[in-house]
Amino acid sequence: MNHRNTVMGSDMLTPQTLGLTKAAYSVNETMALLSLGRTSLYSLVKSGDLRSTKYGKKTLFLATDITAFLAKLREGQVAQ
């Protein structure tokens, strides 16, 4: 099973079902989307629970990686 399309019951999480309209989001946009502060966001990256991507000096979060994180969170697979 592809972790990016986690199925819980009949609910499939995709970037589109979550209302994510862009392919990638900045740090500030991701903080707003997830209602997290900068320190918490980078803690998730450091722990491996949320994947970030670098483009030059800019840190981006792909919509598919945000979706995968939310699926793991929903399943209780994210350490707190």
Backbone as a chain_set.jsonl record, in Angstrom:
{"seq": "MNHRNTVMGSDMLTPQTLGLTKAAYSVNETMALLSLGRTSLYSLVKSGDLRSTKYGKKTLFLATDITAFLAKLREGQVAQ", "coords": {"N": [[0.843, -1.178, 0.0], [0.57, 2.191, -0.799], [1.877, 4.753, 1.114], [1.227, 7.389, 0.737], [-1.353, 7.46, -0.085], [-3.192, 6.703, 2.0], [-5.68, 4.597, 3.279], [-8.495, 4.85, 5.226], [-11.115, 3.304, 6.397], [-13.486, 4.27, 4.152], [-12.334, 6.57, 3.403], [-10.054, 8.296, 1.538], [-7.049, 9.914, 1.736], [-5.886, 12.58, -0.065], [-3.937, 15.17, -1.625], [-5.811, 16.79, -2.925], [-8.294, 16.126, -1.714], [-7.878, 17.234, 0.716], [-7.898, 19.856, 0.164], [-5.612, 21.055, -0.745], [-4.074, 23.041, -2.997], [-1.764, 23.742, -4.263], [1.425, 22.574, -5.504], [3.636, 22.661, -3.849], [4.559, 24.044, -0.661], [5.58, 26.879, 1.257], [7.614, 27.368, 4.23], [6.25, 29.123, 6.016], [3.63, 28.974, 4.962], [3.084, 26.27, 5.37], [3.225, 26.134, 8.137], [0.923, 27.62, 8.736], [-1.054, 26.035, 7.482], [-0.938, 23.671, 9.013], [-1.332, 24.606, 11.529], [0.817, 25.055, 13.285], [3.75, 26.067, 15.096], [6.987, 27.408, 14.176], [9.138, 26.052, 15.473], [7.938, 23.603, 16.254], [7.259, 22.627, 13.72], [9.806, 22.255, 12.507], [10.77, 20.369, 14.301], [9.213, 18.163, 13.668], [10.219, 17.653, 11.127], [12.876, 17.041, 11.749], [12.51, 14.704, 13.247], [11.65, 13.024, 11.312], [9.013, 12.672, 10.758], [7.724, 14.449, 9.09], [8.425, 15.348, 5.847], [10.711, 17.521, 4.291], [11.737, 19.58, 1.504], [14.489, 20.892, -0.196], [15.028, 23.711, -2.253], [17.374, 25.258, -3.704], [18.151, 27.736, -1.448], [15.727, 27.739, -0.27], [13.267, 26.237, 1.761], [10.887, 23.832, 1.182], [7.651, 22.295, 1.37], [6.222, 19.557, 0.055], [2.96, 19.015, -1.278], [2.125, 16.371, -1.316], [3.748, 15.278, 0.677], [2.87, 16.642, 2.942], [0.287, 15.643, 3.035], [0.849, 12.906, 3.469], [1.967, 13.105, 6.031], [-0.281, 14.011, 7.503], [-1.928, 11.792, 7.216], [-0.448, 9.88, 8.651], [-0.579, 11.101, 11.159], [-3.317, 10.989, 11.647], [-3.6, 8.253, 11.926], [-2.314, 7.839, 14.26], [0.437, 7.526, 14.25], [2.448, 9.313, 14.711], [4.973, 10.497, 16.708], [4.736, 12.271, 19.77]], "CA": [[0.0, 0.0, 0.0], [1.293, 3.453, -0.88], [1.574, 5.558, 2.301], [0.707, 8.694, 0.336], [-2.783, 7.298, -0.294], [-3.639, 5.867, 3.094], [-7.121, 4.404, 3.307], [-9.084, 4.585, 6.536], [-12.509, 3.119, 6.036], [-13.599, 4.589, 2.73], [-11.739, 7.894, 3.22], [-8.697, 8.309, 1.016], [-6.467, 11.246, 1.829], [-5.065, 13.055, -1.167], [-3.837, 16.627, -1.519], [-7.05, 17.409, -3.398], [-9.361, 15.96, -0.717], [-7.542, 18.125, 1.832], [-7.995, 21.235, -0.297], [-4.297, 21.583, -1.089], [-4.159, 23.392, -4.417], [-0.422, 23.967, -4.792], [2.305, 21.399, -5.453], [4.573, 22.827, -2.735], [4.242, 25.136, 0.26], [6.708, 27.438, 2.005], [7.589, 27.111, 5.677], [5.157, 29.894, 6.62], [2.353, 28.414, 4.512], [2.912, 24.971, 6.028], [2.901, 26.439, 9.525], [-0.48, 28.028, 8.764], [-1.879, 24.874, 7.129], [-0.935, 22.685, 10.091], [-1.527, 25.308, 12.813], [2.003, 24.771, 14.096], [4.817, 27.059, 15.115], [8.215, 27.057, 13.452], [9.897, 25.052, 16.227], [7.228, 22.327, 16.129], [7.384, 22.186, 12.336], [11.146, 21.719, 12.291], [10.9, 19.152, 15.109], [8.621, 17.086, 12.86], [11.171, 17.367, 10.058], [14.037, 16.384, 12.361], [12.129, 13.356, 13.677], [11.317, 12.221, 10.138], [7.566, 12.549, 10.603], [7.32, 15.317, 7.978], [9.55, 15.512, 4.932], [10.867, 18.806, 3.619], [12.547, 19.546, 0.292], [15.216, 22.147, -0.417], [15.211, 24.222, -3.604], [18.332, 26.324, -3.395], [18.12, 28.016, -0.008], [14.335, 27.72, 0.185], [12.7, 24.991, 2.254], [9.517, 23.629, 0.713], [6.936, 21.095, 1.786], [5.369, 19.106, -1.034], [1.596, 18.702, -0.863], [2.046, 14.929, -1.056], [4.389, 15.009, 1.97], [1.938, 17.15, 3.969], [-0.796, 14.655, 3.069], [1.37, 11.703, 4.122], [2.079, 13.423, 7.457], [-1.624, 14.043, 8.088], [-2.402, 10.402, 7.278], [0.239, 9.261, 9.801], [-1.133, 11.727, 12.361], [-4.654, 10.443, 11.785], [-3.472, 6.86, 12.353], [-1.608, 7.798, 15.537], [1.802, 7.079, 14.013], [3.366, 10.426, 14.901], [5.396, 10.654, 18.105], [4.487, 13.631, 20.26]], "C": [[0.889, 1.242, 0.0], [0.899, 4.326, 0.304], [1.024, 6.932, 1.947], [-0.792, 8.647, 0.077], [-3.352, 6.348, 0.748], [-5.159, 5.795, 3.114], [-7.541, 4.09, 4.734], [-10.586, 4.493, 6.304], [-12.601, 3.375, 4.54], [-12.978, 5.944, 2.424], [-10.313, 7.775, 2.723], [-8.183, 9.743, 1.092], [-5.599, 11.505, 0.614], [-4.917, 14.556, -0.988], [-5.141, 17.326, -1.925], [-8.174, 17.287, -2.366], [-9.121, 16.844, 0.5], [-7.617, 19.597, 1.431], [-6.655, 21.868, -0.625], [-4.255, 21.807, -2.596], [-2.803, 23.617, -5.066], [0.393, 22.683, -4.681], [3.229, 21.451, -4.251], [4.212, 24.077, -1.945], [5.499, 25.592, 0.986], [6.584, 27.049, 3.481], [6.409, 27.845, 6.315], [3.787, 29.369, 6.215], [2.065, 27.094, 5.203], [2.58, 25.167, 7.499], [1.42, 26.802, 9.651], [-1.406, 26.852, 8.466], [-2.036, 23.907, 8.295], [-1.178, 23.284, 11.469], [-0.404, 24.985, 13.79], [2.95, 25.961, 14.067], [6.045, 26.529, 14.398], [9.004, 25.949, 14.158], [9.255, 23.677, 16.115], [7.357, 21.764, 14.727], [8.752, 21.563, 12.085], [11.431, 20.499, 13.16], [10.33, 17.949, 14.365], [9.555, 16.681, 11.728], [12.352, 16.579, 10.617], [13.727, 14.943, 12.763], [11.796, 12.44, 12.497], [9.829, 12.048, 9.911], [7.024, 13.386, 9.44], [8.547, 15.584, 7.126], [9.544, 16.913, 4.327], [11.79, 18.624, 2.424], [13.226, 20.897, 0.149], [15.268, 22.459, -1.905], [16.091, 25.448, -3.459], [18.365, 26.507, -1.892], [16.719, 27.892, 0.585], [13.926, 26.317, 0.627], [11.244, 24.929, 1.819], [8.954, 22.339, 1.275], [5.994, 20.72, 0.655], [3.991, 18.74, -0.494], [1.451, 17.215, -0.545], [2.682, 14.559, 0.284], [3.535, 15.52, 3.132], [0.794, 16.15, 4.143], [-0.355, 13.378, 3.777], [1.5, 11.925, 5.627], [0.707, 13.384, 8.123], [-2.224, 12.646, 8.181], [-1.766, 9.677, 8.462], [-0.317, 9.808, 11.112], [-2.508, 11.135, 12.677], [-4.621, 9.009, 12.321], [-2.726, 6.717, 13.684], [-0.172, 7.333, 15.42], [2.824, 8.191, 14.142], [3.681, 10.548, 16.379], [5.174, 12.091, 18.537], [5.409, 13.983, 21.38]], "O": [[1.866, 1.305, 0.747], [-0.283, 4.616, 0.488], [0.408, 7.579, 2.794], [-1.439, 9.693, 0.025], [-3.925, 5.312, 0.411], [-5.84, 6.812, 2.981], [-7.008, 3.179, 5.367], [-11.244, 5.5, 6.045], [-11.877, 2.764, 3.754], [-13.082, 6.425, 1.295], [-9.457, 7.216, 3.408], [-8.81, 10.667, 0.574], [-4.688, 10.736, 0.309], [-5.703, 15.162, -0.26], [-5.521, 18.335, -1.332], [-8.928, 18.238, -2.162], [-10.057, 17.165, 1.232], [-7.421, 20.482, 2.264], [-6.565, 23.087, -0.769], [-4.387, 20.862, -3.374], [-2.704, 23.677, -6.292], [0.089, 21.812, -3.866], [3.576, 20.412, -3.688], [3.645, 25.032, -2.475], [6.376, 24.784, 1.292], [5.58, 26.48, 3.91], [5.649, 27.245, 7.075], [2.875, 29.325, 7.041], [0.925, 26.827, 5.582], [1.747, 24.447, 8.05], [0.743, 26.341, 10.569], [-2.432, 26.689, 9.127], [-3.124, 23.386, 8.539], [-1.226, 22.561, 12.464], [-0.642, 24.685, 14.96], [2.945, 26.755, 13.127], [6.124, 25.348, 14.059], [9.481, 25.016, 13.512], [9.954, 22.685, 15.904], [7.542, 20.56, 14.555], [8.849, 20.475, 11.518], [12.26, 19.668, 12.788], [10.887, 16.852, 14.42], [9.668, 15.498, 11.406], [12.776, 15.58, 10.037], [14.578, 14.063, 12.635], [11.674, 11.227, 12.662], [9.419, 11.357, 8.978], [5.981, 13.061, 8.874], [9.588, 15.998, 7.636], [8.503, 17.419, 3.907], [12.53, 17.644, 2.337], [12.597, 21.935, 0.353], [15.522, 21.574, -2.722], [15.617, 26.537, -3.133], [18.581, 25.552, -1.146], [16.551, 27.935, 1.803], [14.209, 25.333, -0.057], [10.47, 25.856, 2.058], [9.692, 21.414, 1.613], [5.074, 21.471, 0.331], [3.87, 18.218, 0.614], [0.737, 16.843, 0.386], [2.218, 13.638, 0.957], [3.488, 14.891, 4.189], [0.386, 15.851, 5.265], [-1.097, 12.829, 4.591], [1.179, 11.035, 6.415], [0.551, 12.79, 9.19], [-2.954, 12.348, 9.126], [-2.443, 8.951, 9.19], [-0.504, 9.056, 12.068], [-2.814, 10.822, 13.827], [-5.502, 8.601, 13.077], [-2.532, 5.605, 14.174], [0.387, 6.803, 16.38], [3.967, 8.022, 13.718], [2.78, 10.685, 17.207], [5.398, 13.021, 17.762], [5.339, 15.09, 21.913]]}, "num_chains": 1, "name": "protein.A"}
